[in-house]
Amino acid sequence: MAGGKNNSFTVAPSPRELEREPLVLNSRSLGWLSDKISGIVENKAPTWWWVSFLISVPTALLCFIMIGYLISTGVGVWGLNHPVAWGWAIVNFVWWIGIGHAGTLISAILFLLRQKWRTSINRAAEAMTIFAVMCAGIFPAIHVGRIWFAWWLFPLPNSNGPIWPQFRSPLVWDVFAVSTYFTVSLLFWYMGLIPDLATIRDRAKTVTRKFFYGLFSLGWTGSNRHWSNYEKAYLILAGLSTPLVLSVHSIVSFDFAVSQLPGWHTTIFPPYFVAGAIFSGFGMVITLVLPLRSLFKLEEVITVRHVELMCKVILATGSIVGYAYGMEVFIAWYGGNPYEAYAFQNRAFGPYWWAYWIMISCNVLSPQFFWFKKIRTNMVYVFILSVFVNIGMWFERFVIVVTSLHRDYLPSNWGYYSPTYVDVLTYVGTFGFFMTLFLLFVRFLPLIAISEVKGVTPQADPHHPLGGVKGGRH
C-alpha cells in the first residue's frame, strides 16, 4: 500500500530451460495412474506375453537338464582344463550378481538421497535384482564339482570332526554376503509391494483374486498408522540395503583379489567391481524397461527424463570402469613385477585379445555416446547401447577369469580354454529362468510402484494448485 493505492506484483515464470520435465506427463490424475498400472495386471495377457513365456519356460528347463547331466556325469563335461580351473560358471556367477545391483541401488541409495525419479523404475529393477541373484546362486553350488557336499559351506553341526568351513576363504564369504543380500532385497521388494497389492485387492472382481491379493497385502487399509509404520520399515530396510550394495560385489571381488595370481592380486578390485556392477545393472534395467514402456504404452509414466538420468548413471559408472582399466595397466607397469606386466600384456595381445578389445569397446567407448543429448533421448540408440553394456560386462568377467589363468608360471602348463555345449546351454538356460520369473512378475504384480508414483505428482503436494482432492479421484 503506497499513496492509498494497491500495488499489484506479478511473479515472472521461471525460464523454460530451468524447468524440469514432470515425472508424470500430461498432468494425469491419480485415478488414471491406478487404472493404467493396475490394468496391466487386470487385463488379459497380450499375445507377445504368451509367446515370450512359451519360449522362456523350455529355455529355463534346458538349464536344469544341463545341471542334471553335469551332476550325473561330472565336471569333465565342462571345458575346464589345467590351468583354467575356473570357467563359465564363475564368469556367469559374477555377471549375474552384477546385474542384480541396480535394483537395490535405485531403491535404497536413491531413496535415501530423495531422488524422486526412481519411483517409476524401482519396482521392475527390484524384481530384476531378486531374479538375477537367483540365477547367480545356481553357479557356486554346481562349480564345486561334488554338489552333494555344497552344504559344507554352511557352519552346520556335524559328526565329522566336526568339519567347519574355512572362514578365511572368500568363497565362504560369498555364501553369507549373497544370501544376506537376497534376503534383504526380497524383504525390501515385498515391503514396497504391500500398498499396491491392497489397491489391486480393492479393485478385484473375482473372489480368488481378492483372496490372494488380500492375503499378501497383510490387511492394509491405508490408515495413518499403516502408512507411518510402512515408512519407518521402508527407511530401515533402505538403510540396511545401502551397505549391502557396496559390500556384496566387494566380497565377490575378493574371490580374485585375495589370491597371489598376477592379474587378480590388486587392491582396486572392490571399488572397480562395485562400479562395474552398477554399470551393468543399469544397462539391464534399460534393456528390460524400454520394451515394456513401449508395449504397455507407459511413455507418460516412464518418461524420457527417466531414461536420460539412467544413461547419465551408466556414463558415470562406465567412466569409472574405464579409469580402473587404465589404473590396472599403469600399476602393472609401475610396480615393476614382470609377471604382473606380462598378465596385462597377454590380455591385450595374447590369444584372447579379441575378448579384451570387445570389453574395452563395449564398456569404455560405447557409454561415451551418452554425452550427447540426442543419443540419450533416442530410445533405439539407448536400447542398443544398453545391450552393448551387458555384453561388455560379461566379457570383462571372462577376461578377468580366463586370461589370468590360462598362462601360469610354467609355459609347459599353458592351455587354451574353450566352453563346451554344456557350458553354453547352462548359461542360455539361466536367461530362460530369469525371463520366466520376470514375465510372471509383469503378469501378476504391478510393474510400477503405484503409491510411489502418486507421491511425486503435483496432486500429492498440498502446496500445489492441483494438490489435495482437486487433482482427481484417488
C-alpha positions, 0 to 999 in steps of 0.5 A: 500500500503506497499513496492509498493505492494497491500495488499489484506484483506479478511473479515472472515464470521461471525460464523454460530451460530451468524447468524440469520435465514432470515425472508424470506427463500430461498432468494425469490424475491419480485415478488414471495412474491406478487404472493404467498400472493396475490394468496391466495386471487386470487385463488379459495377457497380450499375445507377445506375453504368451509367446515370450513365456512359451519360449522362456519356460523350455529355455529355463528347463534346458538349464536344469537338464544341463545341471542334471547331466553335469551332476550325473556325469561330472565336471569333465563335461565342462571345458575346464582344463589345467590351468583354467580351473575356473570357467563359465560358471564363475564368469556367469556367477559374477555377471549375474550378481552384477546385474542384480545391483541396480535394483537395490541401488535405485531403491535404497541409495536413491531413496535415501538421497530423495531422488524422486525419479526412481519411483517409476523404475524401482519396482521392475529393477527390484524384481530384476535384482531378486531374479538375477541373484537367483540365477547367480546362486545356481553357479557356486553350488554346481562349480564345486564339482561334488554338489552333494557336499555344497552344504559344507559351506554352511557352519552346520553341526556335524559328526565329522570332526566336526568339519567347519568351513574355512572362514578365511576363504572368500568363497565362504564369504560369498555364501553369507554376503549373497544370501544376506543380500537376497534376503534383504532385497526380497524383504525390501521388494515385498515391503514396497509391494504391500500398498499396491497389492491392497489397491489391486485387492480393492479393485478385484472382481473375482473372489480368488483374486481378492483372496490372494491379493488380500492375503499378501497385502497383510490387511492394509487399509491405508490408515495413518498408522499403516502408512507411518509404520510402512515408512519407518520399515521402508527407511530401515530396510533402505538403510540396511540395503545401502551397505549391502550394495557396496559390500556384496560385489566387494566380497565377490571381488575378493574371490580374485583379489585375495589370491597371489595370481598376477592379474587378480592380486590388486587392491582396486578390485572392490571399488572397480567391481562395485562400479562395474556392477552398477554399470551393468545393472543399469544397462539391464534395467534399460534393456528390460524397461524400454520394451515394456514402456513401449508395449504397455504404452507407459511413455507418460509414466516412464518418461524420457527424463527417466531414461536420460538420468539412467544413461547419465548413471551408466556414463558415470559408472562406465567412466569409472570402469574405464579409469580402473582399466587404465589404473590396472595397466599403469600399476602393472607397469609401475610396480615393476613385477614382470609377471604382473606386466606380462598378465596385462600384456597377454590380455591385450595381445595374447590369444584372447585379445579379441575378448579384451578389445570387445570389453574395452569397446563395449564398456569404455567407448560405447557409454561415451555416446551418452554425452550427447543429448540426442543419443540419450533421448533416442530410445533405439540408440539407448536400447542398443547401447544398453545391450552393448553394456551387458555384453561388455560386462560379461566379457570383462568377467571372462577376461578377468577369469580366463586370461589370468589363468590360462598362462601360469608360471610354467609355459609347459602348463599353458592351455587354451580354454574353450566352453563346451555345449554344456557350458553354453546351454547352462548359461542360455538356460539361466536367461530362460529362468530369469525371463520366466520369473520376470514375465510372471512378475509383469503378469501378476504384480504391478510393474510400477510402484503405484503409491510411489508414483502418486507421491511425486505428482503435483496432486500429492503436494498440498502446496500445489494448485492441483494438490489435495482432492482437486487433482482427481479421484484417488 
